[in-house]
Amino acid sequence: MENGESPAPEETGIRPITDREFSLFQELIYKEAGIYLSGAKKPLLEGRLSRRMRELGLHSFNAYYHRVLEQGEAERVRLLDAVSTNETHFFREPLQFEFLERRLFPEWAREAELGRRPRKIRAWSAGCSSGEEPYSLAMTLLFHFPSTSGWNVEIFATDLSTRMLERARNPIWPIEKTKEIPPQYLKPFMLRGTRSQEGKIKAGPEIRSVVRFDRLNLNEDGYPFSGPFDLIFCRNVLIYFDTESKKRVLDRLLRSLSPAGHLFIGHAESLTGLGDRVRSVIPTVYMKGGSESAEWSKKS
Ligand SMILES: C[S@@+](CC[C@H](N)C(=O)[O-])C[C@H]1O[C@@H](n2cnc3c(N)ncnc32)[C@H](O)[C@@H]1O
C-alpha cells in the first residue's frame, strides 16, 4: 500500500482497529487476492478502510468486515481497490526495454523474414495499474513492428483494481510524465493537450487501439484468455504475494506463455525457490523450463 493519506481513524469517530479485526481482514484479503499484509501494514489498512467506512457511516472495523461479507462482489471489489498499491511509470525498468529492443525484437524480425514465426505479437500486462505499462509496450512494439510492414500487435492489460482500470481506459496524464517516455515515441504515439487540456498528454489512437483492458484477479483460476503470449509482464505484483500464492500465480502465467515466450518481473522480485518452472535469461526476465533445455535429461 502507498503511504496513508487519510485522517487518523480516531478523528473520524471510527474505533481503532483491534488485532482480531486486523486478522479478519488479513485472512479475507489473502483468500481473495493472494496479497499478504504483514502486521506492519496495520496502520495503513486502518487508514485506507476508514475512508470507505466514513462513506458508509460505519464506526467499527468489525461492522465493515460483516458489510463486506454480506454485500458480496461489489464491496469486495472496493475493499481490494482500497488495499492495492498502484505505483507505476512509463518504461519502468529500462533494462528490460533495452533487452526487448536490442535482443528480442531483432530475433523476431529475423525469424519472420525466414518464415519461422508469424508477424503477430501478443503481450499481456498482468497487473497493469493505470496503464503506463501496457501503453509503453504498445509504443515500443508498434514502433518496431508497424502494421504497414504486415505486423499485428495485440496487448491485453488486466488488473484487480476497477479504479485503476477506469484511469487506464481514460489515458490522460500531466505533461510531466513525458519525461518518462523516450523522445522517439512521443510524437508518433502521444497527443499533447491544448486549450482546456493544456498541460496534459493523452495516449494517441494507434496505441489505444491495440490495448484491451479487463478486470482479472490473478489469484483466481481460469484466466479468460485463449492462445499463448509472446510476452507477459507481471511486474511489481507478485511482491505482495507469499510463496504459496506466488507459485499458483506463476503456474497460471506459465500456462499462458508461449514455448519461446518471455516473462518479465520487477527488479525487487524473485522467482528463486519456485523450482525449475523457469530459467533466467537476464535478471528479471525468464523463459519456461529449467536451466537445461528439454533435450537433456538428468539420467546419464
Ligand atoms: C505496484 S502496481 C505495478 C504496476 C505495473 N505492473 C508496474 O510495474 O509499473 C501493482 C498492481 O497489481 C495489482 N494487483 C495486486 N494484486 C492483484 C491480483 N491478485 N490480481 C490482479 N492484479 C493485482 C494492483 O491493483 C496494482 O495495480
The ligand as an SDF file (V2000), in Angstrom:
LIG
                    3D

 27 29  0  0  0  0  0  0  0  0999 V2000
    2.6310   -1.6660   -7.9750 C   0  0  0  0  0  0  0  0  0  0  0  0
    1.4480   -1.8850   -9.2610 S   0  0  0  0  0  0  0  0  0  0  0  0
    2.5090   -2.3510  -10.5950 C   0  0  0  0  0  0  0  0  0  0  0  0
    2.0440   -1.8160  -11.9260 C   0  0  0  0  0  0  0  0  0  0  0  0
    2.9230   -2.1920  -13.1250 C   0  0  0  0  0  0  0  0  0  0  0  0
    2.9290   -3.6050  -13.3390 N   0  0  0  0  0  0  0  0  0  0  0  0
    4.3170   -1.6790  -12.9350 C   0  0  0  0  0  0  0  0  0  0  0  0
    5.2420   -2.4620  -12.6360 O   0  0  0  0  0  0  0  0  0  0  0  0
    4.5360   -0.4650  -13.0610 O   0  0  0  0  0  0  0  0  0  0  0  0
    0.7010   -3.4450   -8.7690 C   0  0  0  0  0  0  0  0  0  0  0  0
   -0.6450   -3.6970   -9.4210 C   0  0  0  0  0  0  0  0  0  0  0  0
   -1.0030   -5.0660   -9.1970 O   0  0  0  0  0  0  0  0  0  0  0  0
   -2.3980   -5.1300   -8.9600 C   0  0  0  0  0  0  0  0  0  0  0  0
   -2.7150   -6.3800   -8.2280 N   0  0  0  0  0  0  0  0  0  0  0  0
   -2.4510   -6.6850   -6.9410 C   0  0  0  0  0  0  0  0  0  0  0  0
   -2.9440   -7.9080   -6.6460 N   0  0  0  0  0  0  0  0  0  0  0  0
   -3.5280   -8.3720   -7.7710 C   0  0  0  0  0  0  0  0  0  0  0  0
   -4.2420   -9.5630   -8.0920 C   0  0  0  0  0  0  0  0  0  0  0  0
   -4.4660  -10.5190   -7.1890 N   0  0  0  0  0  0  0  0  0  0  0  0
   -4.7180   -9.7130   -9.3560 N   0  0  0  0  0  0  0  0  0  0  0  0
   -4.5180   -8.7350  -10.2730 C   0  0  0  0  0  0  0  0  0  0  0  0
   -3.8700   -7.5770  -10.0370 N   0  0  0  0  0  0  0  0  0  0  0  0
   -3.3740   -7.3950   -8.7880 C   0  0  0  0  0  0  0  0  0  0  0  0
   -2.7030   -3.8640   -8.1750 C   0  0  0  0  0  0  0  0  0  0  0  0
   -4.0630   -3.4840   -8.2630 O   0  0  0  0  0  0  0  0  0  0  0  0
   -1.7510   -2.8480   -8.8290 C   0  0  0  0  0  0  0  0  0  0  0  0
   -2.3810   -2.0720   -9.8110 O   0  0  0  0  0  0  0  0  0  0  0  0
  1  2  1  0
  2  3  1  0
  2 10  1  0
  3  4  1  0
  4  5  1  0
  5  6  1  0
  5  7  1  0
  7  8  2  0
  7  9  1  0
 10 11  1  0
 11 12  1  0
 11 26  1  0
 12 13  1  0
 13 14  1  0
 13 24  1  0
 14 15  1  0
 14 23  1  0
 15 16  2  0
 16 17  1  0
 17 18  1  0
 17 23  2  0
 18 19  1  0
 18 20  2  0
 20 21  1  0
 21 22  2  0
 22 23  1  0
 24 25  1  0
 24 26  1  0
 26 27  1  0
M  CHG  2   2   1   9  -1
M  END
$$$$
